[in-house]
Amino acid sequence: MKKYLKFGFIICALTQLSACSMSQLTVRASMPMIEGGITAMNQQSDLGIAASALPANISLIEGMLIKDPNNKELRIYAAQAYYGYAFGFIENGFEAPADPERAAKLYQKGYQHAQQVLSAYGLNDSLINGELERLQGAINNLDNDAVPALFWAASCWAKSIDLNRDKAKNLAQLPKAVMLMQRVLDLDEHYYMSGAHVFFGVYYGSRSPMLGGNYKLSEQHFSTANEANQNKLLVVKLLQAQYLERQRFNQETFHNLLTQINQASDTLYPEQALINNISKYKASLLLNKEEQWF
């Protein structure tokens, strides 16, 4: 009897190995290294090192996805990496001139990775490109497992749209990105450092009330994000200045927020040193435009 049980166990093991190739097993065994690399990148305070390392990291993730295309975690990491590289180093320039067109393409690549994960949860291209009512119904059926994909799909999609405001077809897609992020807000409002609140702070603050903006709601979302991050995440203040205060022509608050960013300690938030240093760099760029805008 024991011999048969042992034989049965071997058959089961072989079946599992055939369903999961050696390449996939290698990729999945490497996931802790990828996660460690992301943690280390978040803690990187030297923008030059980060700018040089991110393309290689993206290529590594893309290569791993060729071997394991259904790896949801890797897809999310890819979306996050494309977003971070575009936002931090391409959109406003860093070691090269600003390139919004290239940034938009990188955001679109990030969106495509996150959208593949959403497709695995049933939110396929047909629903995304279909009627709003059907899309909303499908979104409402998603649970917490889909939060990372919803967040990065909405984030990358909205940034791609923002950089293509001259194209009416793209602007017409913004309500769909908002629907995705609203589901994140409903399911887990503090996911990724309360990123959904930051998203809606920008969304309501970047437009005049005549065009659907709502300065009070924008303030509330930025305030919630600041409170949740104990005022240590400088990008919240950066985006409030850039989108809300500039939109309502509040020069004093615009200037004060950006000055606070530049004067913040380099050790304010060691776990998020990279985004805080990116925020400092971007704050300086915005301050240089203050007289032009106000």
C-alpha positions in Angstrom: 0.0 0.0 0.0 2.8 2.4 0.9 4.4 1.7 -2.5 1.2 2.7 -4.3 0.9 5.9 -2.2 4.5 6.8 -3.0 4.0 6.1 -6.7 0.8 8.3 -6.6 2.7 11.1 -5.0 5.4 11.0 -7.7 2.7 11.1 -10.4 1.2 14.2 -8.7 4.5 15.9 -8.4 5.3 15.2 -12.1 1.9 16.6 -13.1 2.6 19.8 -11.2 6.1 20.2 -12.7 4.6 19.7 -16.2 2.0 22.5 -15.5 4.7 24.8 -14.2 7.9 24.9 -16.4 11.4 25.1 -14.9 11.6 28.6 -16.2 8.5 29.6 -14.3 9.8 27.9 -11.2 13.1 29.8 -11.5 11.2 33.1 -11.9 9.1 32.4 -8.9 12.0 31.4 -6.8 13.6 34.8 -7.7 10.7 36.8 -6.5 12.2 37.6 -3.0 15.2 39.2 -4.8 12.9 41.4 -6.9 11.0 42.4 -3.8 14.3 43.2 -2.1 15.4 45.2 -5.1 12.2 47.3 -5.0 12.7 48.0 -1.3 16.3 49.0 -1.8 15.2 51.3 -4.7 12.6 53.0 -2.6 15.3 53.7 0.0 17.8 55.1 -2.6 18.5 58.8 -2.0 20.9 59.3 -5.0 18.7 60.2 -8.0 21.6 59.5 -10.4 21.9 56.0 -9.2 18.1 55.4 -9.4 17.9 57.0 -12.9 20.6 54.6 -14.1 19.3 51.5 -12.4 15.6 51.7 -13.2 15.9 50.8 -16.9 17.9 47.7 -16.1 15.4 46.7 -13.5 12.5 47.2 -15.9 14.3 45.0 -18.5 14.9 42.3 -15.9 11.2 42.3 -15.0 10.2 42.2 -18.7 12.6 39.3 -19.2 11.1 37.4 -16.3 7.6 38.0 -17.7 8.6 36.3 -20.9 9.2 33.2 -18.9 6.2 33.6 -16.6 3.6 35.8 -18.4 0.8 35.0 -16.0 2.8 36.2 -12.9 0.5 38.8 -11.4 3.0 40.1 -8.9 5.6 40.7 -11.6 3.0 42.5 -13.8 2.3 44.9 -10.9 6.0 45.5 -10.3 6.4 46.3 -14.0 3.5 48.8 -13.9 5.0 50.4 -10.8 8.5 50.6 -12.3 7.3 52.2 -15.5 5.2 54.7 -13.5 8.2 55.5 -11.3 10.6 55.9 -14.1 8.3 58.1 -16.2 7.3 60.3 -13.2 10.7 60.6 -11.6 13.0 61.0 -14.6 11.4 61.4 -18.0 8.3 63.6 -17.7 10.1 66.6 -16.3 13.6 65.6 -17.3 16.6 64.7 -15.1 19.8 63.7 -16.9 18.1 64.6 -20.3 15.6 67.2 -21.4 12.0 66.7 -20.4 10.2 64.3 -22.7 6.5 64.2 -22.0 5.8 62.2 -25.2 8.1 59.4 -24.1 6.7 59.6 -20.5 3.2 59.1 -21.9 4.4 55.9 -23.7 6.0 54.6 -20.6 2.8 55.2 -18.6 0.9 53.4 -21.3 3.2 50.4 -21.0 2.6 50.4 -17.2 -1.1 50.5 -17.8 -0.9 47.5 -20.1 0.8 45.4 -17.5 -1.7 46.3 -14.8 -4.6 45.7 -17.3 -3.4 42.2 -18.0 -3.8 41.5 -14.3 -7.3 43.0 -14.3 -8.2 40.8 -17.3 -7.3 37.8 -15.1 -9.9 39.1 -12.7 -12.5 39.3 -15.4 -12.1 43.0 -16.3 -11.1 42.4 -19.9 -10.5 44.8 -22.8 -14.1 44.5 -24.0 -15.4 45.8 -20.7 -12.7 48.5 -20.4 -13.6 49.8 -23.9 -17.3 49.3 -23.6 -20.2 51.2 -22.0 -19.7 52.8 -18.6 -22.6 51.1 -17.0 -21.3 47.6 -17.9 -17.8 48.6 -16.8 -19.0 49.9 -13.5 -20.9 46.6 -12.8 -17.8 44.6 -13.5 -15.6 46.9 -11.3 -18.1 46.5 -8.4 -17.6 42.7 -8.5 -13.8 43.1 -7.9 -12.5 42.5 -4.3 -9.4 43.4 -2.4 -7.2 41.0 -4.4 -7.6 43.3 -7.4 -6.6 46.5 -5.5 -3.0 46.6 -6.8 -4.0 46.1 -10.4 -6.8 48.7 -10.1 -4.5 51.2 -8.5 -1.6 51.0 -11.0 -3.9 50.7 -14.0 -5.7 53.9 -13.0 -2.5 55.7 -12.0 -0.7 54.9 -15.3 -3.8 55.5 -17.4 -4.6 58.8 -15.9 -1.0 60.1 -16.3 -1.0 59.0 -19.9 -4.2 60.9 -20.5 -2.9 63.9 -18.7 0.1 64.1 -21.0 -2.2 63.8 -24.0 -4.8 66.5 -23.1 -4.8 67.8 -26.7 -6.4 64.6 -27.8 -10.2 64.5 -27.1 -10.3 60.8 -27.5 -7.9 60.3 -24.7 -9.7 62.8 -22.4 -12.9 60.8 -22.9 -11.3 57.8 -21.2 -10.5 59.7 -18.0 -13.9 58.8 -16.3 -13.0 55.1 -16.7 -9.6 55.6 -14.9 -11.5 57.4 -12.2 -13.9 54.5 -11.8 -11.0 52.1 -11.3 -9.4 54.3 -8.6 -12.8 54.9 -6.9 -13.0 51.1 -6.4 -9.5 51.3 -4.7 -10.8 54.0 -2.4 -13.8 51.9 -1.6 -11.8 48.7 -0.9 -8.6 49.9 0.7 -8.2 53.7 0.9 -4.7 53.5 2.4 -3.2 51.1 -0.2 0.2 52.3 -1.4 0.6 55.2 1.1 -3.0 56.3 0.6 -2.3 56.8 -3.1 -6.0 56.9 -4.0 -6.5 60.0 -1.9 -3.5 61.6 -3.7 -5.1 60.7 -7.1 -8.4 62.3 -6.2 -6.6 65.3 -4.7 -5.1 65.9 -8.1 -8.3 65.0 -10.0 -10.5 67.5 -8.2 -7.9 70.2 -7.8 -6.6 70.3 -11.4 -9.8 71.6 -12.9 -11.9 74.7 -12.3 -15.3 74.1 -10.7 -16.9 74.9 -14.0 -15.2 71.9 -15.5 -16.0 69.5 -12.7 -13.3 70.4 -10.2 -13.9 70.7 -6.5 -11.3 72.5 -4.5 -12.8 71.5 -1.1 -12.8 67.8 -2.0 -9.2 68.2 -3.3 -8.1 69.7 0.0 -9.8 66.9 1.9 -8.1 64.2 -0.1 -4.6 65.8 0.2 -5.2 66.3 3.9 -6.1 62.6 4.4 -3.0 61.5 2.5 -0.8 63.8 4.5 -2.3 62.6 7.8 -2.0 59.0 6.9 1.7 59.5 6.0 2.4 61.6 9.0 3.3 64.5 6.7 6.5 62.6 5.7 5.6 61.9 2.1 6.7 65.0 0.2 5.0 64.1 -3.1 1.6 64.9 -1.5 2.6 68.5 -0.9 4.3 68.6 -4.3 1.1 67.6 -6.1 -1.1 69.8 -4.0 1.1 72.8 -5.0 1.3 71.8 -8.6 -2.4 71.0 -9.2 -4.6 72.5 -6.6 -2.8 75.7 -5.5 -1.7 76.6 -9.0 -5.3 76.0 -10.3 -6.8 78.3 -7.8 -4.0 80.9 -8.1 -3.0 80.6 -4.4 0.6 81.8 -4.8 1.3 82.0 -1.1 0.4 78.4 -0.3 2.0 77.2 -3.6 5.3 78.8 -2.5 5.1 77.7 1.1 4.4 74.0 0.2 7.3 73.9 -2.2 9.6 75.7 0.2 8.7 73.1 2.9 9.6 70.3 0.5 13.1 71.8 -0.3 13.8 72.4 3.4 12.7 69.0 4.6 15.4 66.7 6.1 16.9 64.1 3.8 16.2 61.6 6.6 12.6 62.5 7.0 11.3 59.2 5.5 14.2 56.8 4.9 11.8 54.0 3.6 10.7 56.4 0.8 13.9 58.4 0.3 13.6 58.1 -3.5 10.2 59.6 -4.0 11.0 62.3 -1.4 14.2 63.3 -3.3 12.3 63.2 -6.6 9.8 65.6 -5.0 12.6 67.9 -3.9 13.9 68.0 -7.5 10.5 68.7 -8.9 9.7 71.3 -6.3 12.7 73.3 -7.5 11.5 73.1 -11.1 8.1 74.4 -10.0 9.5 77.2 -8.0 11.5 78.4 -11.0 8.1 78.8 -12.8 6.4 80.7 -10.0 6.7 84.2 -11.5 5.6 82.9 -14.9 2.5 81.3 -13.5 1.4 83.9 -11.0 
